[in-house]
Amino acid sequence: QVQLVESGGGLVQAGNSLRLSCQASGRAFAVYHMGWFRQAPGKEREFVAAISRGSVRTDFVVSVKGRFTISRDDAKNTVYLQMNSLKPEDTAVYYCAANFRSSWSPSLVDSWGQGTQVTVSS
């Protein structure tokens, strides 16, 4: 399996931007579909975005479409989540995920990172 370490979280004001990074090590990064989830206090873990192997396809939850982008650099074993126009409701712990399959049900994810906190103040 691949090991994942997120970085880039922090405290920002609403309307500002953050870029999260997820560094992978272990098995060949390029064979994995990569995704981001988030979990707010008292809520279930929620799918946010995903990018397929080869960057052929990206998917986003409706609430972040037009504000977030996802990209990957296979040469650096890294996936990014660019978050623009942040809102207080984006506040959550953000988790990087790697999946050999293209399904993004949380129970089917192969590897998780430890999470990074994003807090958006109003």
Secondary structure, DSSP 8 states (H G I E B T S, - for coil): -EEEEEE--EEEETT--EEEEEEEEES-GGGSEEEEEEE-TTS--EEEEEE-GGG--EEE-GGGTTTEEEEEETTTTEEEEEE-S--GGG-EEEEEEEESSS---GGG-SEE---EEEEEE-
